[in-house]
Amino acid sequence: MKTPLPCLALAVLTLVSACSNSGNPTQPPPTPPVTPPPPPVVVAPHEPVIEKELMITHLSVVNDDRTKGPDGPWSFGGLMKRLAGTGDVKTFTLNWLRTWESTQTINAQTVAARSAIRPSVINTWKTRDGQTGATDAAWTMNFANAPFRLLAIVNRVDLNRIDDPVDKTAGEGRYVFGVLGANDAPLPFTVIFEYRLIGTDRERLRGWAQEWHALGAMSFGPQFNSALQTITDKFSGADGQLNQIRTNEIALALPWELREFRLVGGALVPSPTLQTPANAFQNTATFTKFIDDNEGEILDGTVRVPAQFQNQPFMAASSLVGTAQDPGSFVWQAPNVGNKEARHKLAVFTCNGCHNVETGTANFLHIANRAPNAEAQLSGFLTGIEVNDPANPPVKHRFTDLADRATLLKAIMSEPGAIRLQALTQPRRARVH
């Protein structure tokens, strides 16, 4: 049988090499030729998949075992334990809940107590633990029974401030929870954990975007959840950095109230609600002056609502959507304002503007609380809605926030020009919602 030519050549080469080495045993064998690596596998690009990369509410995720138990990486208990650090997690959590039981003074303003936190949340939790009637001191808090259900995991790279000269960030990663009442009934009460995506340059921002984007090519299931946890562990794991916790509820009292908490000295401390003036400035000359003085920054998305304006506390201690007597609507009016579009944009930046008639959010929640086996419903502001300007009819505004976030996610991954990326990002800089 004929020997194939390649094999014959290889045999001759081997024989010559062997003879050469036998004549000079100290001579090392010849270096084999270097085989070039195979070309990289190019994965076909895909458009951002909103429900996998930006707003993840799928039941296979929010009902996963990671959301359960006292230590799950996506569970309320797991997040609180990591925030408590070396401190006692029961004390850490209970002190946070008790802030609603007493009047708070924030930015020289008074926030009224909402004592229904005890029967609605604290006592409900004790009952779930089988300890109805136990005192706080005697209560053995079981975080596996915490009355908080995961609604969504959210990618907010659109909130990045890579070009901010003072506080650079690649955006936020968020967990949205719904609070549960008796018999696991969803209450009109949500809690959002908002973590910083660490990143101070465009390459790290692009890295975050690419990690989230890779989820879009995967099917929901165990592999997807494992890949998602790889991302979430980076922002909410042992080295995570909490920006703030924000709450939105009408379960405790009228009207709807949004509160904000920051981690200070090992405790969750009530803090002013970012980007929101106090309700007392509604329909006042002071509010109009703030808009007129900051018109350019409002229109280009760089405005920051300060703690003080005209030598008085300006940023809200908490954000109320109307009053107890009229909890159904709230509109930021600015008498004789110079630019009505600036009034509208600033109103959208605020908590009580974004969660009410300014954006057509009838139920005050952009991510609604949910039953055990139902996905959380999203507001029109997120999914797409046209709304009449409540202070400037007949002007209409179109909101497509999730689609806008998808456009920006794609740009972050592909846009080579820093100036172009900044132009896309800047209009969202003043947003917290």
HELIX and SHEET records of a PDB file:
HELIX    1   1 LEU A    5  GLY A   23  1                                  19    
HELIX    2   2 ILE A   50  GLU A   53  1                                   4    
HELIX    3   3 LEU A   59  VAL A   62  1                                   4    
HELIX    4   4 ASP A   65  THR A   67  5                                   3    
HELIX    5   5 PHE A   76  ALA A   84  1                                   9    
HELIX    6   6 VAL A   89  ARG A   98  1                                  10    
HELIX    7   7 THR A   99  GLU A  101  5                                   3    
HELIX    8   8 ILE A  117  ILE A  117  1                                   1    
HELIX    9   9 ARG A  118  ILE A  122  3                                   5    
HELIX   10  10 ASN A  123  ARG A  128  1                                   6    
HELIX   11  11 PHE A  143  ASN A  145  5                                   3    
HELIX   12  12 VAL A  157  LEU A  159  5                                   3    
HELIX   13  13 ALA A  182  ASP A  184  5                                   3    
HELIX   14  14 ARG A  202  ALA A  214  1                                  13    
HELIX   15  15 LEU A  215  ALA A  217  5                                   3    
HELIX   16  16 PRO A  222  SER A  236  1                                  15    
HELIX   17  17 ASN A  279  PHE A  281  5                                   3    
HELIX   18  18 ALA A  285  ASP A  293  1                                   9    
HELIX   19  19 GLU A  295  ASP A  300  1                                   6    
HELIX   20  20 LYS A  340  PHE A  349  1                                  10    
HELIX   21  21 CYS A  351  CYS A  354  1                                   4    
HELIX   22  22 VAL A  357  THR A  359  5                                   3    
HELIX   23  23 GLY A  380  THR A  383  1                                   4    
HELIX   24  24 ASP A  401  SER A  414  1                                  14    
HELIX   25  25 ALA A  418  THR A  425  1                                   8    
HELIX   26  26 GLN A  426  ARG A  428  5                                   3    
SHEET    1   A 7 MET A  55  ILE A  56  0                                        
SHEET    2   A 7 PHE A 148  ARG A 156 -1                                        
SHEET    3   A 7 GLU A 172  LEU A 180 -1                                        
SHEET    4   A 7 PRO A 186  ARG A 196 -1                                        
SHEET    5   A 7 LEU A 242  GLU A 249 -1                                        
SHEET    6   A 7 TRP A 256  VAL A 264 -1                                        
SHEET    7   A 7 ALA A 267  SER A 271 -1                                        
SHEET    1   B 7 MET A  55  ILE A  56  0                                        
SHEET    2   B 7 PHE A 148  ARG A 156 -1                                        
SHEET    3   B 7 GLU A 172  LEU A 180 -1                                        
SHEET    4   B 7 PRO A 186  ARG A 196 -1                                        
SHEET    5   B 7 LEU A 242  GLU A 249 -1                                        
SHEET    6   B 7 TRP A 256  VAL A 264 -1                                        
SHEET    7   B 7 SER A 319  VAL A 321 -1                                        
SHEET    1   C 2 GLN A 104  ILE A 106  0                                        
SHEET    2   C 2 GLN A 109  VAL A 111 -1                                        
SHEET    1   D 2 GLN A 308  PHE A 309  0                                        
SHEET    2   D 2 GLN A 312  PRO A 313 -1                                        
SHEET    1   E 2 ILE A 385  ASN A 388  0                                        
SHEET    2   E 2 LYS A 396  PHE A 399 -1                                        
END                                                                             
